[in-house]
Amino acid sequence: MDQEVSRVELTEQAADLVRRLHASHGPLMFHQSGGCCDGSAPMCYPDGEFRTGGSDVLLAELEVEGVDRPVAFWMSRSQYEVWSHTRLIVDVVAGRGSGFSLEAPEGVRFLIRSRVVDG
C-alpha cells in the first residue's frame, strides 16, 4: 500500500509556534473555515474547544516534534470542496490575526499557503 502524503504540513516557524502554544495551552487543534476576513486563515484552539461536526472534514493529524499528541487539522466541508486539490502549508507571518486564535497575543498569525497536488 502506498504511503499517503499528508494534505497538511507545517513550516518550521509554524511548528515552533505550535510547540510554544502547546506548552502554554496543552493539546491543540486547527480549524480552517471558509468565508472572508479571518475565516480564510486557520484558527488554533485548545483541542476540543471548537466543536466540529458533519460539516467539517478532518484533513490531518499533525505530528509535531516536542508535542506529545497529534494536532488535528479540520476544514469546513464547503472550503474542502474548493481546496480539495491542494496541499496546505501552515506558515506564520507577523501581524495580528483573529482574537479567537491562540497565537493572537503573540503578534503573529497562522497563514495558509497552498500547492496544487495531483488527483
Accessible surface in RSA format (square Angstrom, percent):
REM  Atomic radii and reference values for relative SASA: ProtOr
REM  Chains: A
REM  Algorithm: Lee & Richards
REM  Probe-radius: 1.40
REM  Slices: 20
REM RES _ NUM      All-atoms   Total-Side   Main-Chain    Non-polar    All polar
REM                ABS   REL    ABS   REL    ABS   REL    ABS   REL    ABS   REL
RES MET A   1   241.63 125.1 152.52 100.9  89.11 212.2 130.72 111.1 110.91 146.9
RES ASP A   2   135.57  95.0 118.15 117.6  17.42  41.2  37.04  87.2  98.53  98.3
RES GLN A   3   171.11  95.7 141.67 103.5  29.44  70.1  52.84 112.5 118.27  89.7
RES GLU A   4   149.77  86.0 122.86  92.9  26.91  64.1  55.46 107.3  94.31  77.0
RES VAL A   5    97.27  64.0  85.25  77.2  12.02  29.0  90.14  78.3   7.12  19.3
RES SER A   6    50.58  42.7  34.47  46.0  16.11  37.1  43.21  92.0   7.37  10.3
RES ARG A   7    53.40  22.4  52.72  26.9   0.67   1.6  28.40  38.8  25.00  15.2
RES VAL A   8     1.63   1.1   0.00   0.0   1.63   3.9   0.00   0.0   1.63   4.4
RES GLU A   9    52.78  30.3  49.57  37.5   3.22   7.7  18.26  35.3  34.52  28.2
RES LEU A  10    33.62  18.7   9.01   6.4  24.61  61.9   9.01   6.3  24.61  66.2
RES THR A  11    30.45  21.7  23.31  23.6   7.15  17.0  30.45  40.9   0.00   0.0
RES GLU A  12   112.04  64.3 102.75  77.7   9.29  22.1  56.78 109.8  55.25  45.1
RES GLN A  13   112.21  62.7 107.18  78.3   5.03  12.0  44.04  93.8  68.16  51.7
RES ALA A  14     0.00   0.0   0.00   0.0   0.00   0.0   0.00   0.0   0.00   0.0
RES ALA A  15    11.48  10.6  11.48  17.7   0.00   0.0  11.48  16.2   0.00   0.0
RES ASP A  16    57.59  40.3  55.79  55.5   1.81   4.3  15.38  36.2  42.22  42.1
RES LEU A  17     1.65   0.9   1.65   1.2   0.00   0.0   1.65   1.2   0.00   0.0
RES VAL A  18     0.01   0.0   0.01   0.0   0.00   0.0   0.01   0.0   0.00   0.0
RES ARG A  19    67.95  28.5  61.97  31.6   5.99  14.3  37.02  50.6  30.93  18.7
RES ARG A  20   124.77  52.4 117.82  60.1   6.95  16.6  70.65  96.6  54.12  32.8
RES LEU A  21     2.95   1.6   2.82   2.0   0.13   0.3   2.95   2.1   0.00   0.0
RES HIS A  22    30.20  16.5  27.32  19.0   2.89   7.4  19.85  20.5  10.36  12.1
RES ALA A  23    90.27  83.0  49.56  76.5  40.71  92.6  59.09  83.2  31.18  82.6
RES SER A  24    87.87  74.3  49.07  65.5  38.80  89.4  23.79  50.7  64.08  89.8
RES HIS A  25    82.95  45.3  57.12  39.7  25.83  66.1  41.99  43.3  40.95  47.7
RES GLY A  26    22.31  27.5   0.00   N/A  22.31  27.5  19.63  53.9   2.68   6.0
RES PRO A  27    49.17  35.8  46.83  42.7   2.34   8.5  48.00  39.6   1.17   7.3
RES LEU A  28     3.03   1.7   0.00   0.0   3.03   7.6   0.00   0.0   3.03   8.2
RES MET A  29     4.81   2.5   4.81   3.2   0.00   0.0   4.04   3.4   0.77   1.0
RES PHE A  30     0.00   0.0   0.00   0.0   0.00   0.0   0.00   0.0   0.00   0.0
RES HIS A  31     7.47   4.1   7.41   5.2   0.05   0.1   4.59   4.7   2.88   3.3
RES GLN A  32     0.00   0.0   0.00   0.0   0.00   0.0   0.00   0.0   0.00   0.0
RES SER A  33    34.78  29.4  34.67  46.3   0.11   0.2  25.64  54.6   9.14  12.8
RES GLY A  34    23.84  29.4   0.00   N/A  23.84  29.4  10.52  28.9  13.32  29.8
RES GLY A  35    65.32  80.6   0.00   N/A  65.32  80.6  39.89 109.5  25.43  57.0
RES CYS A  36   100.15  75.8  81.95  91.4  18.20  42.8  45.16 114.4  54.99  59.3
RES CYS A  37   109.67  83.0  75.47  84.2  34.20  80.4  44.63 113.1  65.04  70.1
RES ASP A  38    63.52  44.5  61.67  61.4   1.85   4.4  16.01  37.7  47.50  47.4
RES GLY A  39    18.69  23.0   0.00   N/A  18.69  23.0  13.99  38.4   4.70  10.5
RES SER A  40    57.37  48.5  48.16  64.3   9.21  21.2  26.51  56.5  30.86  43.2
RES ALA A  41    13.48  12.4  12.26  18.9   1.22   2.8  13.48  19.0   0.00   0.0
RES PRO A  42     1.23   0.9   0.00   0.0   1.23   4.5   0.00   0.0   1.23   7.7
RES MET A  43    21.15  11.0  21.15  14.0   0.00   0.0  18.46  15.7   2.69   3.6
RES CYS A  44     0.00   0.0   0.00   0.0   0.00   0.0   0.00   0.0   0.00   0.0
RES TYR A  45    24.01  11.2  24.01  13.7   0.00   0.0  10.63   8.0  13.38  16.5
RES PRO A  46    34.20  24.9  34.20  31.2   0.00   0.0  34.20  28.2   0.00   0.0
RES ASP A  47    61.92  43.4  37.33  37.2  24.58  58.1   4.90  11.5  57.01  56.9
RES GLY A  48    34.64  42.7   0.00   N/A  34.64  42.7  31.19  85.6   3.45   7.7
RES GLU A  49   112.64  64.7  83.81  63.4  28.83  68.6  40.11  77.6  72.53  59.2
RES PHE A  50    65.80  32.9  58.88  36.5   6.92  18.0  62.69  38.0   3.11   8.9
RES ARG A  51   202.54  85.0 182.74  93.2  19.80  47.1  74.84 102.3 127.70  77.4
RES THR A  52    47.96  34.1  19.29  19.6  28.67  68.3   1.48   2.0  46.48  70.3
RES GLY A  53    42.76  52.7   0.00   N/A  42.76  52.7  36.47 100.1   6.29  14.1
RES GLY A  54    70.41  86.8   0.00   N/A  70.41  86.8  45.27 124.2  25.14  56.3
RES SER A  55    78.25  66.1  70.21  93.7   8.03  18.5  48.50 103.3  29.74  41.7
RES ASP A  56    15.45  10.8   9.06   9.0   6.39  15.1   0.00   0.0  15.45  15.4
RES VAL A  57    26.85  17.7  23.61  21.4   3.23   7.8  26.85  23.3   0.00   0.0
RES LEU A  58    75.65  42.1  50.87  36.4  24.78  62.3  50.87  35.7  24.78  66.7
RES LEU A  59    28.43  15.8   9.25   6.6  19.18  48.2  11.47   8.1  16.95  45.6
RES ALA A  60    13.27  12.2   3.74   5.8   9.53  21.7  13.20  18.6   0.07   0.2
RES GLU A  61   105.82  60.8  84.18  63.7  21.64  51.5  18.51  35.8  87.31  71.3
RES LEU A  62    13.58   7.6  11.24   8.0   2.34   5.9  13.58   9.5   0.00   0.0
RES GLU A  63   142.76  82.0 112.06  84.8  30.71  73.1  57.91 112.0  84.85  69.3
RES VAL A  64     8.74   5.8   0.94   0.8   7.80  18.8   4.62   4.0   4.12  11.2
RES GLU A  65   154.90  88.9 136.70 103.4  18.20  43.3  59.33 114.8  95.57  78.0
RES GLY A  66    70.98  87.5   0.00   N/A  70.98  87.5  35.66  97.8  35.32  79.1
RES VAL A  67    16.03  10.5   0.93   0.8  15.10  36.4   1.43   1.2  14.59  39.6
RES ASP A  68   121.03  84.8  81.28  80.9  39.74  94.0  48.02 113.0  73.01  72.8
RES ARG A  69   113.86  47.8 111.01  56.6   2.86   6.8  42.50  58.1  71.36  43.3
RES PRO A  70    58.16  42.4  45.77  41.7  12.39  45.0  45.95  37.9  12.21  75.9
RES VAL A  71     0.74   0.5   0.74   0.7   0.00   0.0   0.74   0.6   0.00   0.0
RES ALA A  72    16.27  15.0  15.38  23.7   0.89   2.0  15.38  21.7   0.89   2.4
RES PHE A  73     0.00   0.0   0.00   0.0   0.00   0.0   0.00   0.0   0.00   0.0
RES TRP A  74    55.43  22.2  55.43  26.8   0.00   0.0  49.23  26.2   6.20  10.1
RES MET A  75     0.53   0.3   0.53   0.4   0.00   0.0   0.10   0.1   0.43   0.6
RES SER A  76    17.91  15.1  17.91  23.9   0.00   0.0  17.71  37.7   0.19   0.3
RES ARG A  77   108.44  45.5 108.38  55.2   0.06   0.1  40.97  56.0  67.48  40.9
RES SER A  78    76.97  65.0  68.28  91.1   8.68  20.0  49.30 105.0  27.67  38.8
RES GLN A  79    22.69  12.7  21.58  15.8   1.12   2.7   1.03   2.2  21.66  16.4
RES TYR A  80    60.92  28.4  60.92  34.7   0.00   0.0  29.97  22.5  30.95  38.1
RES GLU A  81   120.68  69.3  98.03  74.2  22.65  53.9  39.39  76.2  81.29  66.4
RES VAL A  82   115.09  75.7  84.26  76.3  30.84  74.3  91.34  79.4  23.76  64.4
RES TRP A  83    59.48  23.9  56.37  27.3   3.11   7.3  39.53  21.1  19.95  32.4
RES SER A  84    27.51  23.2  22.20  29.6   5.30  12.2  12.44  26.5  15.07  21.1
RES HIS A  85   106.75  58.3 106.14  73.8   0.60   1.5  75.57  77.9  31.17  36.3
RES THR A  86    23.30  16.6  22.37  22.7   0.93   2.2  22.37  30.0   0.93   1.4
RES ARG A  87    49.37  20.7  49.37  25.2   0.00   0.0   3.66   5.0  45.71  27.7
RES LEU A  88     2.90   1.6   2.90   2.1   0.00   0.0   2.90   2.0   0.00   0.0
RES ILE A  89    20.81  11.8  20.81  15.5   0.00   0.0  20.81  15.0   0.00   0.0
RES VAL A  90     0.00   0.0   0.00   0.0   0.00   0.0   0.00   0.0   0.00   0.0
RES ASP A  91    18.72  13.1  18.72  18.6   0.00   0.0   0.00   0.0  18.72  18.7
RES VAL A  92    27.72  18.2  13.13  11.9  14.59  35.2  13.13  11.4  14.59  39.6
RES VAL A  93    38.79  25.5  32.63  29.5   6.16  14.8  38.79  33.7   0.00   0.0
RES ALA A  94    90.46  83.2  65.41 100.9  25.05  57.0  65.77  92.6  24.69  65.4
RES GLY A  95    32.99  40.7   0.00   N/A  32.99  40.7  31.02  85.1   1.97   4.4
RES ARG A  96   166.90  70.1 135.31  69.0  31.59  75.2  59.37  81.1 107.53  65.2
RES GLY A  97    13.53  16.7   0.00   N/A  13.53  16.7   4.11  11.3   9.42  21.1
RES SER A  98    12.49  10.6   6.51   8.7   5.98  13.8   3.22   6.9   9.26  13.0
RES GLY A  99    62.62  77.2   0.00   N/A  62.62  77.2  24.10  66.1  38.53  86.3
RES PHE A 100   163.67  81.9 150.10  93.0  13.57  35.3 153.92  93.3   9.75  27.9
RES SER A 101     2.54   2.1   0.82   1.1   1.72   4.0   0.89   1.9   1.65   2.3
RES LEU A 102    28.90  16.1  22.04  15.8   6.86  17.2  25.53  17.9   3.37   9.1
RES GLU A 103     3.10   1.8   3.10   2.3   0.00   0.0   0.00   0.0   3.10   2.5
RES ALA A 104     1.25   1.2   0.86   1.3   0.39   0.9   0.96   1.4   0.29   0.8
RES PRO A 105   111.09  81.0  76.39  69.6  34.70 126.1  81.23  67.1  29.87 185.6
RES GLU A 106    87.36  50.2  57.33  43.4  30.03  71.5   8.52  16.5  78.85  64.4
RES GLY A 107    42.25  52.1   0.00   N/A  42.25  52.1  31.65  86.9  10.60  23.7
RES VAL A 108    31.46  20.7  31.46  28.5   0.00   0.0  31.46  27.3   0.00   0.0
RES ARG A 109    72.55  30.5  72.55  37.0   0.00   0.0   6.28   8.6  66.27  40.2
RES PHE A 110     0.54   0.3   0.00   0.0   0.54   1.4   0.00   0.0   0.54   1.5
RES LEU A 111    44.10  24.6  44.10  31.6   0.00   0.0  44.10  31.0   0.00   0.0
RES ILE A 112    22.63  12.9   3.09   2.3  19.55  47.1   3.09   2.2  19.55  53.0
RES ARG A 113   111.93  47.0 105.82  53.9   6.11  14.6  46.05  62.9  65.88  39.9
RES SER A 114    66.89  56.5  34.61  46.2  32.28  74.4   2.04   4.3  64.85  90.9
RES ARG A 115   123.23  51.7 118.25  60.3   4.98  11.9  63.84  87.3  59.39  36.0
RES VAL A 116   121.98  80.3 100.22  90.7  21.76  52.4 100.22  87.1  21.76  59.0
RES VAL A 117    47.25  31.1  37.99  34.4   9.25  22.3  43.03  37.4   4.22  11.4
RES ASP A 118   148.54 104.0 121.87 121.3  26.67  63.1  41.48  97.6 107.06 106.8
RES GLY A 119   103.50 127.6   0.00   N/A 103.50 127.6  49.94 137.0  53.56 120.0
END  Absolute sums over single chains surface
CHAIN  1 A     6821.1       5083.5       1737.7       3517.1       3304.0
END  Absolute sums over all chains
TOTAL          6821.1       5083.5       1737.7       3517.1       3304.0
